[in-house]
């Protein structure tokens, strides 16, 4: 008998998130019930603890033995390999769809197309260039802490799209064949803790003003939400992936552009 989401175990729901959002062989530990994948967004920031830690460790330890610019590229590559470029694929499809689509249906059709277009290629190139430059502008120790904090935080903020909009397609048209459920207050508190704890620790350790780092990414998410709502009237998985990366990038830009004297 197939279980519904409320009958599944909490650890199965967490495991489903790591299976869904990474390409690491977590599925070898256990196969969660299919219903668990409806709640993967509720533990999305927790997967950011893993990807952020791996990326941060690459930056910190790699900078000891090789040039920093190379370390930054390798750190980005590590995350791409761990996630299977899931969010980058969403960003490319998002840019292709919204850049080339003149109607709601046309945007959805372009985003579902497995082929990448000119808009998507250029969008990824400029995104990766800005991402690498922003990380490179921060000394390795602080950059390692920054990516560990920004990854879960951006996922926490982006997860609010699930509450703010309906899914833009029919369930059977979803790429993953799963539509995320709208989470309740308990899950919302859990999401907040998952996303805010690393960011709070980063701000405390760095002893820097927190207002811009906290609020500007939230504003970026809200502006993207308004744009998506106007064009589609709902979200897709590609939208979530794109918003997540752009919100995270805004964190890095805030820290990079902030006129702060980094302590030695």
VEXDREN-2710 file (C-alpha; in Angstrom, 1 decimal):
% VEXDREN-2710
k/r/px/py/pz
1/UNK/0.0/0.0/0.0
2/UNK/1.3/3.4/-1.0
3/UNK/1.7/5.8/1.9
4/UNK/0.6/9.4/1.9
5/UNK/3.0/12.2/3.0
6/UNK/1.6/12.4/6.5
7/UNK/2.2/8.7/7.1
8/UNK/5.9/8.9/6.1
9/UNK/8.8/9.1/8.6
10/UNK/10.7/12.4/9.1
11/UNK/14.0/10.8/8.3
12/UNK/12.6/9.4/5.1
13/UNK/11.5/12.9/4.1
14/UNK/15.0/14.3/4.9
15/UNK/16.7/11.5/3.0
16/UNK/14.4/12.1/0.0
17/UNK/15.6/15.8/-0.1
18/UNK/19.2/14.7/-0.2
19/UNK/18.4/12.2/-3.0
20/UNK/16.4/14.8/-5.0
21/UNK/18.8/17.7/-4.6
22/UNK/22.2/16.0/-4.9
23/UNK/23.7/13.3/-7.0
24/UNK/25.5/11.6/-4.1
25/UNK/24.4/7.9/-3.6
26/UNK/22.1/8.5/-0.6
27/UNK/19.6/6.2/-2.3
28/UNK/21.8/3.3/-1.3
29/UNK/21.0/3.9/2.4
30/UNK/17.3/3.5/1.9
31/UNK/14.6/4.2/-0.7
32/UNK/12.0/6.6/0.8
33/UNK/8.4/6.2/-0.1
34/UNK/7.4/8.2/-3.2
35/UNK/5.2/10.5/-1.2
36/UNK/8.3/11.9/0.6
37/UNK/9.3/13.7/-2.5
38/UNK/6.3/16.1/-2.1
39/UNK/8.1/17.6/0.9
40/UNK/11.7/17.9/-0.3
41/UNK/11.6/21.7/-0.3
42/UNK/10.9/21.6/3.5
43/UNK/14.5/20.2/3.9
44/UNK/16.1/22.0/1.0
45/UNK/18.2/24.3/3.1
46/UNK/19.6/21.3/5.0
47/UNK/21.0/20.0/1.7
48/UNK/22.6/23.4/1.4
49/UNK/24.5/22.6/4.6
50/UNK/26.2/19.8/2.7
51/UNK/26.8/21.6/-0.6
52/UNK/27.9/24.7/1.2
53/UNK/30.3/22.8/3.5
54/UNK/31.9/21.0/0.5
55/UNK/32.3/24.2/-1.4
56/UNK/33.6/26.0/1.6
57/UNK/36.1/23.2/2.4
58/UNK/37.4/23.3/-1.1
59/UNK/37.9/27.1/-0.9
60/UNK/39.6/27.0/2.5
61/UNK/41.9/23.9/2.1
62/UNK/42.5/24.4/-1.6
63/UNK/43.8/27.9/-1.1
64/UNK/46.6/26.5/1.0
65/UNK/48.1/24.5/-1.9
66/UNK/47.1/26.2/-5.1
67/UNK/46.3/29.7/-6.6
68/UNK/43.1/31.2/-5.2
69/UNK/41.5/31.9/-8.6
70/UNK/41.8/28.2/-9.5
71/UNK/40.4/27.2/-6.1
72/UNK/37.3/29.3/-6.7
73/UNK/36.7/27.6/-10.0
74/UNK/37.2/24.2/-8.4
75/UNK/34.8/25.0/-5.6
76/UNK/32.1/25.9/-8.1
77/UNK/32.8/22.7/-10.0
78/UNK/32.5/20.7/-6.8
79/UNK/29.0/22.0/-6.2
80/UNK/28.0/21.4/-9.8
81/UNK/29.1/17.8/-9.6
82/UNK/27.4/17.2/-6.3
83/UNK/24.1/18.6/-7.4
84/UNK/24.3/17.4/-11.0
85/UNK/24.0/21.1/-12.1
86/UNK/20.3/20.8/-11.1
87/UNK/19.9/24.5/-10.2
88/UNK/22.1/25.7/-13.1
89/UNK/19.9/23.8/-15.5
90/UNK/16.9/25.5/-14.0
91/UNK/18.6/28.9/-14.4
92/UNK/19.4/28.2/-18.1
93/UNK/15.8/27.1/-18.8
94/UNK/14.4/30.1/-16.9
95/UNK/16.5/32.6/-18.9
96/UNK/15.7/30.8/-22.1
97/UNK/12.0/30.7/-21.3
98/UNK/11.5/34.2/-20.1
99/UNK/13.9/35.6/-22.6
100/UNK/12.4/33.9/-25.7
101/UNK/8.8/33.3/-24.7
102/UNK/6.1/35.8/-25.7
103/UNK/3.2/34.1/-24.0
104/UNK/2.7/32.0/-20.8
105/UNK/2.4/28.7/-22.8
106/UNK/5.4/29.5/-24.9
107/UNK/7.5/30.2/-21.8
108/UNK/6.5/26.9/-20.3
109/UNK/7.2/25.0/-23.5
110/UNK/10.7/26.5/-23.8
111/UNK/11.6/25.8/-20.2
112/UNK/10.5/22.1/-20.7
113/UNK/12.6/21.8/-23.8
114/UNK/15.8/19.9/-23.0
115/UNK/17.8/21.9/-25.5
116/UNK/19.5/25.1/-24.3
117/UNK/19.2/28.3/-26.3
118/UNK/21.4/31.4/-26.8
119/UNK/19.8/33.2/-23.8
120/UNK/20.4/30.2/-21.5
121/UNK/24.1/29.9/-22.6
122/UNK/24.8/33.6/-22.2
123/UNK/22.9/33.7/-18.9
124/UNK/25.0/30.8/-17.5
125/UNK/28.2/32.3/-18.7
126/UNK/27.6/35.7/-17.1
127/UNK/26.2/34.1/-13.9
128/UNK/29.3/31.9/-13.5
129/UNK/31.6/34.9/-14.2
130/UNK/30.0/37.1/-11.6
131/UNK/29.8/34.3/-9.1
132/UNK/33.5/33.5/-9.4
133/UNK/34.5/37.1/-9.3
134/UNK/32.3/37.8/-6.2
135/UNK/33.8/34.8/-4.3
136/UNK/37.4/35.7/-5.5
137/UNK/37.0/39.2/-4.1
138/UNK/36.7/37.7/-0.6
139/UNK/39.7/36.2/1.3
140/UNK/39.6/32.4/1.4
141/UNK/38.7/32.0/5.1
142/UNK/35.8/34.4/4.9
143/UNK/34.7/33.1/1.5
144/UNK/34.5/29.6/2.9
145/UNK/32.2/30.8/5.8
146/UNK/30.2/32.9/3.4
147/UNK/29.3/30.1/1.0
148/UNK/28.4/27.8/3.9
149/UNK/26.0/30.5/5.2
150/UNK/24.6/31.7/1.8
151/UNK/23.7/28.3/0.4
152/UNK/21.1/27.3/3.0
153/UNK/19.9/30.9/3.4
154/UNK/19.1/31.3/-0.3
155/UNK/17.3/28.0/-0.3
156/UNK/15.3/29.0/2.7
157/UNK/14.2/32.2/1.1
158/UNK/13.4/30.6/-2.3
159/UNK/11.3/27.9/-0.6
160/UNK/8.7/30.6/0.1
161/UNK/7.7/30.6/-3.6
162/UNK/5.9/27.3/-2.8
163/UNK/3.6/29.2/-0.5
164/UNK/3.2/32.4/-2.6
165/UNK/2.2/30.7/-5.9
166/UNK/0.5/27.6/-7.2
167/UNK/2.4/25.2/-9.5
168/UNK/2.3/26.5/-13.0
169/UNK/1.8/23.2/-14.7
170/UNK/-0.4/20.1/-14.2
171/UNK/1.2/17.5/-12.0
172/UNK/1.6/15.0/-14.8
173/UNK/3.6/17.7/-16.8
174/UNK/6.1/18.2/-14.0
175/UNK/9.7/17.3/-15.0
176/UNK/10.2/15.4/-11.7
177/UNK/6.6/14.0/-11.8
178/UNK/6.2/15.5/-8.3
179/UNK/4.5/18.7/-7.1
180/UNK/5.7/20.1/-3.9
181/UNK/3.1/20.4/-1.1
182/UNK/2.5/23.7/0.6
183/UNK/4.2/23.4/4.0
184/UNK/2.6/24.2/7.4
185/UNK/3.8/26.4/10.2
186/UNK/5.9/23.7/11.8
187/UNK/7.8/23.1/8.5
188/UNK/8.2/26.9/8.1
189/UNK/9.9/27.1/11.5
190/UNK/12.1/24.2/10.6
191/UNK/13.0/25.9/7.3
192/UNK/13.8/29.2/9.1
193/UNK/16.2/27.4/11.5
194/UNK/17.9/25.5/8.7
195/UNK/18.5/28.7/6.7
196/UNK/19.1/31.2/9.4
197/UNK/21.5/29.4/11.8
198/UNK/24.5/29.3/9.4
199/UNK/23.8/32.9/8.3
200/UNK/23.5/34.1/12.0
201/UNK/26.8/32.3/12.8
202/UNK/28.5/33.9/9.8
203/UNK/27.3/37.4/10.7
204/UNK/28.4/36.9/14.4
205/UNK/31.8/35.6/13.5
206/UNK/32.5/38.3/10.9
207/UNK/30.9/41.0/13.2
208/UNK/29.5/42.8/10.2
209/UNK/26.1/44.7/9.8
210/UNK/23.4/42.2/9.0
211/UNK/20.7/44.3/7.4
212/UNK/21.8/44.3/3.8
213/UNK/22.8/40.6/3.9
214/UNK/19.5/39.6/5.3
215/UNK/17.1/41.9/3.5
216/UNK/18.5/42.5/0.0
217/UNK/18.3/38.8/-1.0
218/UNK/14.8/38.7/0.3
219/UNK/14.0/41.7/-1.9
220/UNK/15.6/40.0/-4.9
221/UNK/13.4/37.0/-4.3
222/UNK/10.3/39.1/-4.0
223/UNK/11.0/41.0/-7.2
224/UNK/11.6/37.7/-9.1
225/UNK/8.4/36.4/-7.6
226/UNK/6.5/39.4/-9.0
227/UNK/8.0/38.9/-12.4
228/UNK/7.2/35.1/-12.4
229/UNK/3.7/35.8/-11.2
230/UNK/3.1/38.3/-13.9
231/UNK/4.4/36.0/-16.7
232/UNK/3.3/32.6/-15.5
233/UNK/0.9/33.0/-12.5
234/UNK/2.7/30.2/-10.8
235/UNK/6.1/28.6/-10.2
236/UNK/8.0/25.6/-11.8
237/UNK/11.0/23.7/-10.6
238/UNK/13.1/25.7/-13.1
239/UNK/11.9/28.9/-11.5
240/UNK/12.8/27.7/-8.0
241/UNK/16.3/26.7/-9.2
242/UNK/16.9/30.0/-10.9
243/UNK/15.6/32.1/-8.0
244/UNK/17.8/30.2/-5.6
245/UNK/21.0/30.9/-7.5
246/UNK/20.2/34.5/-8.1
247/UNK/19.3/35.1/-4.5
248/UNK/22.5/33.4/-3.4
249/UNK/24.5/35.5/-5.9
250/UNK/22.9/38.6/-4.3
251/UNK/24.3/37.6/-0.9
252/UNK/27.8/37.3/-2.4
253/UNK/27.5/40.6/-4.1
254/UNK/26.3/42.3/-1.0
255/UNK/29.3/41.1/1.0
256/UNK/31.7/41.7/-1.9
257/UNK/30.5/45.2/-2.5
258/UNK/30.2/46.2/1.1
259/UNK/32.9/48.7/2.1
260/UNK/34.4/46.5/4.8
261/UNK/38.0/46.2/6.0
262/UNK/38.6/42.5/6.3
263/UNK/40.6/41.7/9.5
264/UNK/43.9/39.7/9.0
END
